[in-house]
Each structure stands twice: as structure tokens, then as C-alpha cells.
Amino acid sequence: MSLKFGWYKTPVPGDREDKQLPHARIIPQGTLDTKYMCKMIATSSTISSADVKGVLEALNFWMGFYLSEGNSIELDGLGHFTPTLKSRVKTDENGKIKLLPKPTRSVSAAPTP
């Protein structure tokens, strides 16, 4: 099965006179869960589905640990994972910069080419 996509018009705000240029968008084919992926890996290797799940759980734990410590992680054939922060700032009436509540943590993932 190959990747399916469709062409869509890019919306342009009403106050702009830009042309609506088309862009490609992937047509989702479904979501495969961990159980299914473990089964598929087990059928193409010498380890059981339960062992695959155990490895994925350990990978999840250790990636979370090291990403939360500020490390990036490179997994051959899978991608590069980097912790990121998003924060908002506000200037008060005296021109002093204040950080609004708490930065949001997330992970940036770039697939291996």
C-alpha cells in the first residue's frame, strides 16, 4: 500500500488578496496501536510479542527519563528526539518582562532520512 494524498486549497484570510494555492495533505489510513505493532515485529523476528512490548516499555521509560534531563536521543533508523519548551512572556506597565505561568514541555521528533 502506498501513501495516499489529496489536493486542497489553502485558506486565505478575507482581508488579503493572495491567491488560494493548492497544497497536498495526507489522507489518513488508520492508526496502528502498540499491540498490533508488537505482533508484526514478532512475526518478522525471533522474539515474542511480549518481549517486544517489554522492550518498548523500557524504551519509553528511559527516553522519558533522559529527555526530561535535557538530553537529545538519536535512534538509528527511527529519528532524533529533542526536548523543547514553549513559554509566553508579558510586559507589565513598567516595561518589566514576566514569564506567564509555566513553560509547556514537549518533544520534537525528526525522522531519520
TAFEN-V324843 format. One record per pair of residues at least 24 apart in sequence whose ideal C-beta (glycine too) atoms are under 7 Angstrom apart, sorted by the first residue. I is the first residue (numbers start at 0). J is the second residue. If there is no record, write none. Layout:
{{I & J} {I & J}}
This chain:
{{3 & 28} {66 & 106} {75 & 111} {76 & 111} {77 & 111} {78 & 108} {78 & 109} {78 & 110} {78 & 111} {79 & 109} {80 & 106} {80 & 108} {81 & 106} {81 & 107} {82 & 106} {83 & 107}}
